[in-house]
Amino acid sequence: MRLANKLAVITAAASGMGRAGVEIFLKEGAKVAAVDVNADALAQLAADMKAAGYSIATIQADLSKPEQMRGSVNDAAAQLGGIDIMWAHAGIPGPGGVENLDLDAYQAALTLNVTSATLAAGEVIGQMRKRGGGSLIFTSSVSGLVGSMFSPVYSAAKFAVVGLTKSLAQRFAADGVRVNVVCPGLADTPMKVGFTGRSGDPVEAEENQKRLLASVPMGRLCRPEEVAYAALWLASDEASFVTGVALPVDGGFTAR
């Protein structure tokens, strides 16, 4: 197994890509702590994993609140006995435009997408140093590699996450900690409608999805497990000389 005896924490773990990551990391031998703001979804995740023969630690936390972000890392370390791997996956779409910008919504997007990732790194590095190294993985987006006319605020935040990754990869290399980021394309997850259907009009959402997929050479949505498998590889010893990488999982979107 690729993560045998590894101690892993995944944020935004109760649905979509994060949930896929929990399932895949468990199957590959990791001990997993799942962090999410949704207590009911966490309880369902734990029940589903128990039914599949696995046990997980669950931590309910609002990662937009600094004390809860920091606390979730330390709680995970206490429950697991340390941290070897962290996939800091939490994020939200944020406002669709900049005209008449709602500054509260803007700040909320920056806080969850960028600040929570930065705080996670600052907190988990001490845990990984104790273990002699580790793998820290963020989630950005193809919108963190090329600009998005649909989501300029989200794009700006996700560019920041890519920059954070490249900077921390250099800063933490001497500690034996690798820092990488996965960059999904439009994915078939609950958050999809936040990008394609901000107006609430299902017809508009469908048309926006068609326009976006027209730019994807493979012509389909990304599946959550495809991103989770990319994170698995980055977390594993197979990627032992890989750090500072922004890995697209996008069906060829950024190859244009």
C-alpha positions in Angstrom: 0.0 0.0 0.0 1.3 3.4 -1.0 0.5 5.2 2.3 1.1 2.4 4.8 1.4 3.6 8.4 1.2 7.3 7.3 -0.8 9.8 9.3 -2.9 12.0 7.1 -5.3 15.0 7.6 -7.7 16.2 4.9 -9.8 19.3 5.1 -13.1 19.9 3.4 -13.2 16.1 3.7 -17.0 15.3 3.9 -17.9 15.7 0.2 -16.5 15.8 -3.3 -12.8 15.6 -3.8 -12.0 15.6 -0.1 -14.3 12.6 0.6 -12.7 10.8 -2.4 -9.4 11.5 -0.8 -10.4 10.0 2.5 -11.6 6.8 0.9 -8.5 6.5 -1.3 -6.0 7.3 1.4 -7.6 4.8 3.7 -7.5 2.1 1.1 -3.8 2.8 0.6 -3.0 2.3 4.3 -3.2 5.7 5.9 -4.7 6.6 9.2 -6.9 9.6 8.4 -8.4 12.6 10.2 -11.2 14.2 8.3 -12.0 17.9 8.9 -15.1 19.7 7.7 -17.5 22.5 8.7 -20.5 20.2 8.2 -21.0 18.0 11.3 -23.8 15.9 9.8 -21.8 15.2 6.7 -18.8 14.2 8.8 -20.9 11.8 10.8 -22.2 10.3 7.6 -18.7 10.0 6.3 -17.5 8.2 9.5 -20.5 5.9 9.3 -19.9 5.0 5.7 -16.2 4.4 6.3 -17.1 2.2 9.3 -19.4 0.2 7.1 -16.5 -0.3 4.6 -14.3 -1.5 7.4 -12.3 1.6 8.2 -12.1 3.9 11.2 -11.4 7.7 10.9 -11.0 10.6 13.2 -13.5 13.4 12.6 -13.0 17.1 13.4 -15.8 19.7 12.9 -14.2 23.1 12.3 -15.0 26.4 10.4 -11.6 26.9 8.7 -12.5 30.5 7.9 -11.9 31.2 11.7 -8.1 31.2 12.4 -8.4 29.6 15.9 -10.4 26.7 14.5 -8.0 26.3 11.5 -5.1 26.1 13.9 -7.0 24.0 16.4 -8.0 21.5 13.7 -4.4 20.7 12.9 -3.5 20.2 16.5 -6.6 18.2 17.2 -5.8 15.9 14.2 -2.2 15.5 15.4 -3.5 14.5 18.9 -6.0 12.0 17.5 -3.6 10.5 15.0 -0.4 10.6 17.0 1.2 13.0 14.6 0.9 14.2 11.0 2.9 13.0 7.9 0.5 14.2 5.3 -1.9 17.2 5.0 -4.2 17.9 2.1 -5.5 21.4 2.8 -8.4 21.3 0.4 -10.9 23.8 1.7 -12.1 26.6 -0.6 -15.2 28.4 -2.0 -16.0 30.1 -5.4 -16.5 33.6 -4.1 -18.1 36.5 -6.0 -18.5 36.1 -9.8 -17.5 39.6 -10.7 -15.8 42.8 -9.4 -18.6 45.2 -10.4 -20.3 46.5 -7.2 -18.2 44.0 -5.3 -19.6 42.7 -2.0 -16.5 43.2 0.1 -17.7 40.7 2.8 -18.1 38.0 0.2 -14.7 39.0 -1.3 -13.0 38.7 2.1 -14.7 35.4 2.9 -13.3 34.0 -0.4 -9.7 35.2 0.4 -10.0 34.0 3.9 -11.0 30.4 3.1 -9.0 30.0 -0.1 -5.7 31.7 1.0 -5.6 32.5 4.7 -6.7 29.1 5.8 -4.1 27.4 3.6 -1.4 29.7 5.0 -2.4 29.1 8.6 -2.5 25.3 7.9 1.0 25.4 6.6 2.2 27.4 9.6 0.6 25.0 12.0 1.4 21.7 10.4 5.1 22.3 9.7 5.9 21.9 13.4 4.1 18.5 13.4 5.9 17.4 10.3 9.3 18.4 11.7 8.6 16.1 14.6 8.1 13.3 12.2 11.3 14.0 10.2 9.4 15.3 7.1 6.1 15.1 5.3 4.0 16.0 2.4 1.8 19.2 2.4 -0.7 19.4 -0.5 -2.9 22.3 -1.3 -5.8 22.6 -3.8 -5.8 25.4 -6.3 -7.5 25.2 -9.6 -6.9 25.6 -13.3 -8.0 29.2 -12.5 -4.9 29.5 -10.4 -2.8 28.8 -13.6 -4.8 30.8 -16.2 -7.2 33.7 -15.6 -10.9 33.0 -15.3 -13.4 35.5 -16.8 -16.2 33.7 -14.8 -14.5 33.9 -11.4 -11.8 36.6 -11.2 -11.8 36.7 -7.4 -11.5 32.9 -7.1 -8.8 33.0 -9.8 -6.8 35.7 -7.9 -7.1 33.6 -4.7 -6.0 30.4 -6.4 -3.0 32.1 -8.1 -2.0 33.1 -4.5 -2.2 29.4 -3.4 0.1 28.4 -6.3 2.6 31.1 -5.3 2.3 30.0 -1.6 3.1 26.4 -2.7 6.2 27.4 -4.7 7.5 29.6 -1.9 6.9 27.1 0.9 8.4 24.3 -1.2 11.7 26.2 -1.0 11.3 27.2 2.6 10.4 23.8 4.0 12.8 21.7 1.8 15.5 21.5 4.5 12.9 20.1 6.9 12.1 17.2 4.5 8.7 18.6 3.8 7.5 18.6 0.2 4.8 21.1 -0.7 2.7 20.7 -3.9 -0.7 21.8 -5.2 -3.3 20.0 -7.3 -5.1 22.2 -9.9 -8.5 20.7 -10.9 -10.6 21.7 -13.8 -14.3 22.0 -13.5 -15.3 19.0 -11.4 -18.5 17.1 -10.8 -18.8 18.1 -7.2 -21.4 20.0 -5.1 -19.4 23.2 -5.6 -19.8 23.1 -9.4 -22.9 25.1 -9.4 -21.1 27.9 -7.5 -19.1 28.5 -10.7 -21.7 27.8 -13.4 -24.9 28.8 -11.9 -24.4 31.9 -9.7 -27.6 33.5 -10.9 -29.7 30.5 -9.8 -30.9 29.9 -13.3 -30.4 26.2 -14.2 -30.6 26.9 -17.9 -27.8 29.5 -17.6 -25.8 27.0 -15.5 -26.1 24.4 -18.2 -25.0 26.8 -20.9 -22.0 28.0 -18.8 -21.0 24.4 -18.3 -21.1 23.7 -22.0 -19.0 26.8 -22.7 -16.4 25.7 -20.2 -16.3 22.1 -21.4 -15.8 23.3 -25.0 -12.3 24.4 -23.8 -11.4 21.0 -22.4 -9.8 18.7 -24.9 -11.2 15.6 -23.1 -14.6 17.2 -23.3 -15.9 16.2 -19.8 -16.0 17.2 -16.2 -13.3 16.1 -13.8 -14.3 13.3 -11.4 -13.5 13.8 -7.7 -11.5 10.6 -7.5 -9.2 11.8 -10.3 -8.1 14.7 -8.2 -7.8 12.5 -5.1 -5.5 10.1 -7.0 -3.3 13.0 -8.0 -3.1 14.0 -4.3 -2.4 10.4 -3.4 0.7 10.3 -5.7 2.0 13.6 -4.3 1.5 12.3 -0.8 3.3 9.1 -1.5 7.0 8.2 -1.5 6.7 7.8 -5.2 6.9 11.6 -5.4 9.8 11.8 -3.0 11.7 14.2 -5.3 8.7 16.3 -6.3 8.1 19.6 -4.6 6.9 23.0 -5.7 4.7 21.5 -8.4 1.3 22.8 -9.5 -0.2 19.7 -11.0 -3.2 20.2 -13.4 -5.9 17.6 -13.3 -7.9 19.3 -16.1 -8.4 17.0 -19.2 -5.9 19.1 -21.2 -7.4 22.6 -20.5 -4.1 24.2 -19.6 -2.3 22.5 -22.5 -3.9 24.9 -25.0 
